[in-house]
């Protein structure tokens, strides 16, 4: 392995710097990759494979590891992201999207295989950039209301991103290369409204490699089944508990069975299981409990629960029921690790990536987590390396007073509320922008 100064750049106009620059009026989405001299990292795994507790070294730049050649003497630029997929079967995705979407090209070259978005991501992208002004002006001048204009801005970004990942989608026979777009967060309690919105989004985006994101709220679990039954691929988001995750799997299986399709190979799904937010809430509860036993469990809950989710995944996607669907071309609903950025600076910056590596999974990483893993990640199968420890931690948390049902419900409420606020804030911003452009009278 050797260090390289930068990745091959498909777009000559793009450049890389050693640090993340502050967001300008027209922000760049890509992670800039620049090699730095080798350094020693103090962050180490503790004796527990499920708990990484020491404080990491913080770096402003990225180190990219590369192979010397492809075996035929031709230089090949590689990163740990390539190894993640090729050696361990995990697909690294990027959790961000903004204009220009061509900024994703260097990330694709570095091994990124898909993109996720959500209302908060679009709120940040559109409200802080001038890149959307021309299209927005045309839309409002043509008579579009603010919310309709918003969706057209979003759909264009999703379509353009889908085009960039189309080759990966084709090469993997619909296994990878997806771009996710979420239905309105205002529909989180509306079963039929979510179904209608998913159908509409799928129709207007009109790309085979789009994932329609549906939240895993109780009212939307039936929506998942119906949308899948209609042959629409789905990214189920905001999953925080094992019990709700099992409902999501069953909805996917029910939908496949109800579809009536003889070929199920193009109807796929991922289940987005959130991790860092679990520790954020449970750590607060443990500190409130305050006993030595409780405090010792801080930073361990999220990874332990995720490891048990993978066990559930393996169990549910096996046996006679699943094998009958496989005969029709069905693909497993892959587990996707979401919320992988570290919220507590006392924890290592790869805490929610390194311990969750396993086949048939996806890890979607925002800038912070992606930078950290490419810089000093370790590629090895870890998700089921110590299941008994995960079970022990999960039970120990219950014994000290953690109610997993409460945690799941609370985080779901917070997640939905956060996305609603981002959505509403963006619509307010667009209204203000329209007013400032004197396009819409008050």
C-alpha positions, 0 to 999 in steps of 0.5 A: 500500500502507498500514499497518493497525493490525490484521486484521479479526477474525472472533472478537470475543473474540480480541485482538492484541498487538504481541509474542508473549506467553509460553505460558500454561496455555491457549496461544494459537496465533495470531500477533498482528498489530499495525502499527508505524511504518515502519522501515528493514530492514538485511537485504538480499540479497547478490549471490547470489540463493540466498544471504542472508547479512547479519544481519536486523533483529529486530522484536517486532511485525508490520507488515501491508501492505494494499490501499486497496480492492477496486476497488469502494471497499470496504476490503480487509485484505490481507497479503503472504500474499494476494499470495503466493498470488494473484500467485505461486501459492504457498500459505502454510500455518501450521505449528502447531496447538493449542486453541482452534483458533478462534485460527486464524481471524485467520490465515485472514483474513490469508491462511493457507490450510492447517495442518500438525502433527507429533508435536512440535507436539502434544507442546508443545500438549497438555503445556503446556495445560489446554485438553485436560483435560476431554476427557482426563478423560472419555476415561480415565474411560471406559476409554481407555488413554493412547495411545488417549486421545492420538489422540482429543485429536488427532483432535478438533483435526484435525477442528475445524481441517478445518472452519475450512479447509473453505471454502478446500478447496471454493473451490479444488476440493480444491486447498488448505485442508488440515490435516495429521496424522501417523501414529505416528512409531513406525511409520517402519520399518513399511511395512504398519503405516503403511498400516494407521495411515493408513487408520485415521486417514483413517477416524476424522478423516472430513474430505475436507480432511485430509492423512495425513502419512507419513514418506519413510523407505525402508520407508514409500515403498511405504506412500505408493503403497498409501495413494494407491492407496486414494484417501487424500490424503497429506502425505509428510514428512521429505524431505531429499534429491533422490534420496529426493524422486524416489522419493516422486514415483514412489510418488505416480504409481504410487499414482494409476495403481494406484488404478483410479479414473476420477476422480483429482481428490480424491486429492492430495498434497504432498511436504514438503521440509525446508530449514533443517535441511539448512543446520544440518547442512551448516554444521557439516560445512563448519566442520569442513572449515574451508577458505575455500572450504568456509566460503564455502558456509555458509548456501547448501546448503538453498536450492540443493538446494530449487531443484534439487528444484523443477526435478525437480518440473517434470520429473517432472510433465510428459510422456506419463505425467503427461498420461495421469493429468491426463486422469483429473483428477490434480493435481500433488503440490505441493512443500511447503517445511518447516522454514522457521524460521531456526536460525542468528541470523546469517541473515536471518529470511526465508531459507527463505521468500523464495528459495523462492517459485514456482507450485504450491508450499506454504510452511508457516511456524511463528510465527517465519517467518510473522511475519517474512514478513508483516512484511518479506517480498518477493513475487516468483518466486524459486525458479527465478530462478538455477538455474545458481547452484544447480547450481554451489553443489550441485556446489561442496559436493560438491567440498569434501567434502559427501556429499549421501547422508550428509546426507539419511540423517543428517537423516532419522534425526534427524527420525524420532528427534526425532518419536519422542521427542516422541511418547513424551514426550507419552505420559509427560506424559499418564500423569502427568496421568492420575495427578495427576487420580487417574484411573489407578492406578499 
